[in-house]
Amino acid sequence: MQRIVKPKTQRGRRALDKKDPKIFENSKNALMFKGGNTSQTVTQVLKDWHTLKKPNATLFSKKNATKPFEDQSSVEFFASKSDSSLFMFGSHSKKRPHNIVIGRLFDGQVLDMVEFGVTNFTSLQDFKTLKSATGIKPCLAVSGDFFEESDDNRRIKNLLIDFFRGPTVEKISLSGLEHVISITGANGKIYLRSYRILMKKSGSKVPRVELEAMGPAADLVLRRTRLASDDLFKRALKKPVTAKPKKKKNISRDDLGNKLGRIHMNTQAFDKLQVRKVKGLKRKKAEKEVNGTDDEAKKQKKEESTDA
Amino acid sequence: MAESMVEGKQSLVDTVLSKAQDQQLKTTNVENEELIELDEGNLLAVNENKTDTKDFKKKKETILLSLTRDATQALFNSLWKLPVEQKDGAYLITLPESKTWMPREKPVPKKKAPTKWEEYAKTKGILNKKKSRMVWDEPSQQYKPRWGYQRANDDTKDWVIEVPDNADPYEDQFEKRKTAKKERVAKNELQRLRNVARSQKKKVPGIGLAPTEKPSKDHLSKALAVAHKSTASIGKFTDRLPKEKPSKFTGKKRKFEPSIGNLGSEKEKQLKVLDSVSKKIPTINVTKAANRMLRQDEEKRAQDKQSRKTPKKVKGRKASLGLGKPGRQGGGNKKTRGKRKR
């Protein structure tokens, strides 16, 4: 990355490198912030999801007089400062009571934004049960035919999966699968529930799954949407060429299951190879006269040394 | 009789054991497991089946729970099939790449344009030979870094410098070395910025004439031309020498708007100026004003809260210093904590 102002400390340089565009990206950070007027429900929603998404989440405690659907510049500014690409905005007004806007950004600009109305919200504290550990990757269960009704709904499903899936990891511990978030789209509403996974004994290696309602539960009503155009979305989906897995060359398996490899060698001068001297293969005197004087001299010397 | 009793006992034992087994072992089967689409990379299970609306209204929570349980069970069934490895007592599975296409958060990084040196090295076939970080330093008899803090062979840190024969005896040799180092650093920074400007294909203003120890003929003639132009005053230039030729370096040409012609654009410009002057409405940034109001409200509330509380009794060191809560102004947050009030 060519920067005009070079960072003066290693720490500063590392902080800037973290925010750089990379081939294999970091887990997306979420930003939770409030609008000009909020209700108790909405603030509780933001706080709960902030606790669940920690440490990949930032919560702004103060109110901001912004309207994401009218002016995206403040959203983009906050997101760039906190290095987030997902956001959750909460507000409350007479026209849009208990309003939540979930959105994501690409390249510092708003990609998709969906507005929901929260009805029937139960917070983390109201569920008097044990909670799962923080910072683990939750399992996602999406159900219902709502999300297949139209292209827009499919995009909403993609957005919700992107928002609620946790940090991207290569490996995960089998005992660390404790949390499942269910998103069910039915009856024109989206039901959001969180459960803690209890693994019970079963006849096989795979445990029997039992669920216990633990997390925040909300019924969401779809309001406005502002989805990115198809070509912008395609641009955002572009994967770098180097991210593709490299094919291993020169390794094959034969029919018997043996692993075979190919080695490519430079051409070797086989007649100049250093091998052990076998006396019987040495050229005799009669042949020497035919060959030449130089060889003669060399071979004579050799013979003398061996004889001696 | 004894046999029948034993048989009876055995059957009783069997029934008890089978009951216990049934209770312990529950199935991991999921009905319609094939209809649930799985994306192990995202730990995602999608079930697109329609839900019965009548049933749903009555037993919402139980239906949601059962749907989620089925989906999670199907996911677990497939996750346990993945390759497992053991590390520090925990069983880890390697998740495959996610099947759902998610948009990235930032665009794919562009390749860096080669710098001037890199291009030259490529044409000449110069390879970058890897050098060791530590080098033997004779004076201190230990290995020191080749570059950076406390480096080996650092000539700016010499405590004695021999004055060369041809040098001015009153010249400060230590200062000379320090300034030479500064020059090298400045030159490197300049080259770096030029590389950045070239890669971003931006127009950079010319440096003009950089001061050099040994100026070339070109450099001197340019300097002369610049001096001739800059020492002029109200159109009067210093007289040229008898055999001096007018210099070829005429500098940049500046463009000015014509004073006559194109009355339309001039009219527009003048009207625009008048408009902004005559407007009685001051331009307010509505969002900024609203935000300011909100902040003021919050600060006021915080202050009221602070003043309502009874002041804490100050003991010990703080009391001797005269520090106490009544003196401090209320209202603050993480940012103001620890900072002195101006």
Interface residues (C-beta under 8 A of the other chain):
Chain A: M1 Q2 R3 I4 K6 D20 P21 K22 I23 E25 N26 K28 G36 K62 K63 N64 A65 T66 D71 S74 S85 R104 L105 F106 D107 L111 K137 P138 C139 L140 A141 V142 S143 G144 D145 F147 E148 N158 I161 D162 R165 V169 E170 K171 I172 S173 L174 S175 G176 L177 V180 S182 T184 A186 N187 Y191 R193 Y195 I197 K200 K201 S202 G203 S204 K205 V206 P207 R208 V209 E210 L211 A213 F233 R235 A236 L237 K238 K239 P240
Chain B: Q24 L25 K26 T27 T28 N42 L43 L44 A45 V46 N47 E48 N49 K50 T51 T53 F56 K57 K60 E61 L64 L65 L67 T68 R69 A71 T72 Q73 L75 F76 N77 L79 W80 V84 E85 A90 Y91 L92 I93 T94 L95 T100 W101 M102 P103 R104 E105 K106 P107 V108 P109 K112 R192 L193 N195 V196 S199 Q200 T287 A290 N291 M293 L294 R295 E298
